[in-house]
Amino acid sequence: MKSDNMPVIIAGPCVIESEELLDTVARELVSIREKQGVDVIFKASFDKANRTSLGSFRGPGLEEGLRMMADIGSRHGLRLTTDIHESWQAGPVGEVVDVIQIPAFLCRQTDLLVAAARTGKVVNIKKAQFLSGGDMKYPAAKVLESGGKEVWLTERGNSFGYNNLVVDFRNIPDMALYASRVVMDCTHSVQRPGGADGKTGGDRRFVPAMAMAAKAFGATGYFLEVHPDPDRALSDGPNMLLLTELSGLVAELVR
């Protein structure tokens, strides 16, 4: 399946920390969209249900998180995406966002995929760390056969021993056979899962290289978690890109 030539940029903080943070990131995304003419989707999670430790920050929850996301979309004219972890969340989330994201660990959960499909929104399924690109034929089919209108698939690396991931970029053209858009998750692919004393570590130095390599393999979307001060972020700081570096990377990707 093929999509248009212009890539989509999915960007935002890992988790909703505050309204101030969302507004800061949204203003930068609007600037990038206007200067570079690229399609931008704002991303943030209302609940990080898969944190390594029980005491880790999860977010404001569904009701408050969706209110804050809707406000960002309305005030800044940005399309929105967020992830769901349970089937019952699909309905209320689908009323607010344009793209529903399925987490990698849950990409084979049939009820979750069917519920997302029934919202009529684009469903972006992240490839599990234990699956190949070809294996994603089946999660995509579950959505389409349940009435879903459009499926995207996202590459985010595979487990490689303990606390590490490796990216096989051949997964991108493989997944393009089953989805209208293949997205490269440039930030989660540099994670070191559970490798930071009860938290997930990572190395943001490699984010631009991940993005450019994915471009060479035909990616048509790029997922980039960003933060104005990643080292003080409440989730996924080590692998998030500094907000001020996003514009330069996007310019390279759409060149």
C-alpha positions in Angstrom: 0.0 0.0 0.0 1.3 3.5 -0.8 0.8 6.9 0.8 1.5 10.4 -0.4 5.1 11.6 -0.7 5.1 14.2 2.1 6.1 12.7 5.4 4.1 13.2 8.6 5.9 14.3 11.7 4.4 13.0 15.0 6.0 14.9 17.9 5.4 15.9 21.5 6.4 15.0 25.0 6.2 11.4 26.2 3.6 12.1 28.9 1.4 15.1 29.8 3.3 16.8 32.6 1.6 20.2 32.6 -0.5 22.5 30.4 2.6 24.8 30.2 4.7 22.0 28.7 2.1 21.1 26.1 1.7 24.7 25.1 5.5 25.2 24.7 5.9 22.1 22.5 2.7 22.9 20.5 4.0 26.4 19.6 7.2 25.0 18.3 5.4 22.4 16.2 3.2 25.1 14.7 6.3 27.1 13.8 7.9 24.0 12.1 4.7 23.3 10.2 4.4 26.9 8.9 8.1 27.3 8.0 8.6 23.9 6.4 5.1 23.0 5.1 5.1 19.6 6.7 2.2 17.7 8.2 2.5 17.7 12.0 0.6 15.7 14.6 0.9 16.5 18.3 1.5 13.5 20.5 1.3 13.1 24.3 0.1 10.3 26.6 -2.5 10.8 29.3 -1.4 7.7 31.1 1.8 5.7 30.8 0.4 2.4 31.9 3.6 0.4 31.2 6.2 2.3 33.3 9.0 0.1 34.7 8.3 0.9 38.4 5.1 1.3 40.3 6.2 4.7 41.6 7.0 6.2 38.2 4.9 9.2 37.0 2.0 8.1 34.8 0.2 11.3 33.8 -3.0 13.1 34.6 -5.4 10.3 33.5 -8.0 9.9 30.8 -10.5 12.7 31.5 -8.1 15.5 32.4 -5.6 14.4 29.8 -8.1 14.4 27.0 -9.3 17.9 28.1 -5.8 19.2 27.9 -5.2 17.6 24.5 -8.4 18.9 23.1 -7.4 22.4 24.2 -4.1 22.1 22.4 -5.8 21.0 19.2 -8.3 23.8 19.4 -6.0 26.6 20.2 -3.1 25.6 17.9 -5.0 23.9 15.1 -2.9 20.7 15.4 -4.0 17.2 14.7 -3.7 14.9 17.8 -2.6 11.4 18.7 -2.4 9.5 21.9 -2.1 5.9 22.9 -4.7 3.6 24.5 -4.1 0.6 26.7 -7.6 -0.8 27.3 -10.5 -1.3 24.9 -13.0 1.0 26.7 -10.6 3.9 26.2 -11.0 3.9 22.4 -14.4 5.5 22.4 -13.6 8.7 24.5 -10.2 9.0 22.9 -11.6 8.7 19.4 -13.8 11.7 20.1 -10.7 13.9 20.7 -7.8 12.7 18.6 -7.2 12.1 14.9 -4.9 9.1 15.2 -5.2 6.3 17.9 -1.9 4.8 18.8 -1.6 1.1 19.8 1.4 0.5 22.1 4.0 -2.1 20.9 3.4 -4.5 23.7 -0.3 -4.6 22.9 -0.2 -4.7 19.1 -1.7 -8.2 19.0 -4.6 -7.5 21.5 -7.6 -8.2 19.3 -10.2 -6.4 21.4 -8.0 -3.3 21.6 -7.5 -3.2 17.8 -11.2 -3.8 17.0 -12.3 -1.1 19.4 -9.8 1.4 17.8 -11.0 0.4 14.3 -14.6 1.1 15.2 -13.9 4.7 16.1 -13.3 5.4 12.4 -10.0 7.2 13.2 -6.6 6.3 11.8 -5.1 3.5 13.8 -1.3 3.6 14.2 0.0 0.3 15.5 3.5 0.1 16.9 5.4 -3.1 16.0 6.1 -5.2 19.0 9.8 -5.6 20.1 9.3 -9.4 19.5 7.8 -9.3 16.0 9.2 -8.8 12.5 7.8 -6.4 10.0 6.1 -9.2 8.1 4.3 -10.3 11.3 2.5 -6.9 11.4 0.3 -8.1 8.5 -2.0 -9.6 11.0 -2.6 -6.7 13.4 -3.2 -4.5 10.4 -5.7 -7.0 9.0 -7.5 -7.1 12.3 -8.1 -3.3 12.1 -9.1 -3.3 8.4 -11.4 -6.3 8.8 -13.1 -4.6 11.7 -14.1 -1.6 9.7 -11.0 0.5 10.2 -10.5 3.1 7.4 -6.7 3.5 7.6 -3.8 1.7 9.3 -0.3 3.0 9.9 2.5 0.8 11.2 5.4 2.0 13.3 8.9 0.6 13.6 10.5 0.9 17.1 13.2 -1.7 17.3 13.5 -5.3 18.5 14.7 -6.7 21.8 18.3 -7.6 21.6 19.5 -9.3 24.8 18.9 -7.5 28.0 18.2 -3.7 28.2 18.8 -3.1 24.6 17.1 -2.7 21.2 18.3 -3.1 17.6 16.5 -1.8 14.5 16.3 -3.8 11.4 15.4 -1.2 8.8 14.2 -3.9 6.4 11.0 -3.9 8.5 10.0 -0.6 6.9 9.5 -1.8 3.3 8.1 -5.0 4.7 5.4 -3.2 6.6 4.7 -0.9 3.7 3.0 -3.8 2.1 0.3 -3.8 4.7 -0.2 -0.1 5.7 -0.8 3.2 4.1 2.0 4.8 6.1 5.1 3.4 7.8 6.4 5.5 10.7 9.8 5.4 12.3 9.8 5.8 16.0 13.1 7.5 16.2 13.2 8.1 20.0 11.9 4.8 21.5 14.2 2.9 19.2 17.2 4.2 21.1 15.8 3.1 24.5 17.5 0.8 26.9 14.4 -0.8 28.4 14.6 -1.1 32.2 18.3 -0.3 32.0 18.4 2.7 34.4 17.9 1.4 37.9 14.1 0.9 37.8 13.6 3.2 34.8 14.1 2.9 31.1 17.3 4.5 29.8 18.4 5.5 26.3 20.8 7.5 24.2 19.3 10.5 22.3 22.6 11.0 20.4 21.4 8.4 17.9 18.0 9.8 17.2 18.9 11.9 14.1 20.7 8.9 12.6 17.7 6.6 13.2 15.5 9.1 11.4 17.8 9.5 8.4 18.4 5.8 8.0 14.6 5.2 8.1 14.2 7.8 5.4 16.6 5.8 3.2 14.5 2.7 3.7 11.3 4.5 2.7 9.6 5.7 5.9 6.8 8.1 5.3 6.4 9.2 8.9 8.6 10.1 11.9 7.7 9.8 15.5 9.9 12.0 17.7 9.3 12.6 21.4 10.6 16.0 22.3 11.0 18.1 25.5 12.5 21.5 26.3 14.6 19.9 29.0 14.7 16.2 28.5 17.0 15.5 31.5 14.2 16.8 33.8 11.4 15.0 31.9 9.1 12.8 34.0 9.2 10.0 31.5 11.6 8.7 28.8 14.0 11.7 29.2 17.2 9.9 28.1 15.9 9.1 24.7 13.8 12.3 24.0 15.1 14.9 21.6 15.8 18.4 22.8 12.9 20.5 21.5 15.2 23.1 19.9 16.8 20.4 17.8 13.6 19.3 16.2 13.3 21.9 13.5 16.8 21.1 12.0 16.1 17.4 11.9 12.7 17.9 10.2 14.4 20.1 7.6 16.7 17.2 6.8 13.9 14.8 6.6 11.7 16.8 4.2 14.6 18.1 2.1 
